[in-house]
């Protein structure tokens, strides 16, 4: 068989290789820890571990800078990366983006933690800034829900209940019941660290750097950008406004 025809025949079997992001679409890549419920229980404190939270924030920052993204958000064992609509890395190929981002997250977390960890990745797409705002509002709401459930679950477990008993108890509990459960154990959920309840955000911010020009013998200033890692995110409407501003900042 002709070598070129043989190669073309083999490449034609890479069924999903040509799948690409829609032109001009707002895209979020979300990476999630694989089997992290068991993984974190074996290696980190529950319900929240400062070291684990820092590792996830560092991993989010690495993904954010590698992709030169608009915004990154992490809560629990997931990271969402917002790409600019003009993003064109890897020709916008979905297969490349999900595999590379999962690889970056796995390598970064493993290197920093010294413990093998695996992430998977998926794609979300939206038509406009409003969709982006809704997406990140959704993920922050999930952060609050998971934080409340996590605190309640591990409070019951440390009290002596089995995993099944704790899960069943919470299945019958309202949000108010869960707050009361924690309060009865000396925990005011609303006073827990903000990053546990609302997640952590990463974005670019500009700042003025002052230097010295030895030729003209004068001070000069220049505008630079740096990564901001925010552990005190606002919530609800204030958070939606923040996301809208970050998405629109360089449109």
JOSUL-V460433 format. One record per residue. N is the residue number from 1. RES is the residue in one letter. PSI is psi as a letter, one per 40 degrees, with the letter a starting at -180 (* if undefined). Layout:
N:RES:PSI  N:RES:PSI
This chain:
1:X:i  2:X:h  3:X:d  4:X:d  5:X:d  6:X:d  7:X:d  8:X:d  9:X:d  10:X:d  11:X:d  12:X:e  13:X:e  14:X:g  15:X:d  16:X:e  17:X:d  18:X:e  19:X:h  20:X:i  21:X:i  22:X:h  23:X:h  24:X:e  25:X:i  26:X:h  27:X:h  28:X:h  29:X:h  30:X:h  31:X:i  32:X:i  33:X:h  34:X:h  35:X:f  36:X:e  37:X:d  38:X:d  39:X:d  40:X:d  41:X:d  42:X:d  43:X:e  44:X:i  45:X:i  46:X:i  47:X:d  48:X:i  49:X:h  50:X:d  51:X:d  52:X:d  53:X:d  54:X:d  55:X:d  56:X:d  57:X:d  58:X:d  59:X:d  60:X:d  61:X:d  62:X:d  63:X:d  64:X:d  65:X:d  66:X:d  67:X:e  68:X:f  69:X:i  70:X:d  71:X:i  72:X:i  73:X:h  74:X:h  75:X:i  76:X:b  77:X:f  78:X:i  79:X:h  80:X:h  81:X:h  82:X:h  83:X:i  84:X:i  85:X:d  86:X:e  87:X:h  88:X:e  89:X:h  90:X:f  91:X:f  92:X:f  93:X:h  94:X:d  95:X:d  96:X:d  97:X:d  98:X:d  99:X:d  100:X:d  101:X:d  102:X:d  103:X:d  104:X:d  105:X:d  106:X:d  107:X:d  108:X:d  109:X:d  110:X:d  111:X:d  112:X:d  113:X:d  114:X:e  115:X:h  116:X:h  117:X:i  118:X:h  119:X:i  120:X:i  121:X:i  122:X:i  123:X:h  124:X:i  125:X:i  126:X:i  127:X:e  128:X:a  129:X:d  130:X:d  131:X:d  132:X:d  133:X:d  134:X:d  135:X:d  136:X:d  137:X:d  138:X:d  139:X:d  140:X:d  141:X:d  142:X:d  143:X:d  144:X:d  145:X:d  146:X:d  147:X:d  148:X:d  149:X:d  150:X:d  151:X:d  152:X:d  153:X:d  154:X:d  155:X:d  156:X:d  157:X:d  158:X:e  159:X:e  160:X:e  161:X:i  162:X:i  163:X:d  164:X:d  165:X:d  166:X:d  167:X:d  168:X:d  169:X:d  170:X:d  171:X:d  172:X:e  173:X:i  174:X:i  175:X:d  176:X:d  177:X:d  178:X:d  179:X:d  180:X:d  181:X:d  182:X:d  183:X:d  184:X:d  185:X:e  186:X:e  187:X:h  188:X:h  189:X:d  190:X:e  191:X:e  192:X:i  193:X:h  194:X:d  195:X:d  196:X:d  197:X:d  198:X:e  199:X:a  200:X:h  201:X:i  202:X:h  203:X:i  204:X:h  205:X:i  206:X:i  207:X:i  208:X:h  209:X:h  210:X:h  211:X:a  212:X:h  213:X:h  214:X:d  215:X:d  216:X:e  217:X:f  218:X:i  219:X:i  220:X:i  221:X:i  222:X:i  223:X:h  224:X:i  225:X:i  226:X:i  227:X:h  228:X:h  229:X:h  230:X:h  231:X:e  232:X:f  233:X:i  234:X:a  235:X:i  236:X:b  237:X:d  238:X:d  239:X:d  240:X:d  241:X:d  242:X:d  243:X:d  244:X:d  245:X:d  246:X:d  247:X:d  248:X:e  249:X:d  250:X:f  251:X:*
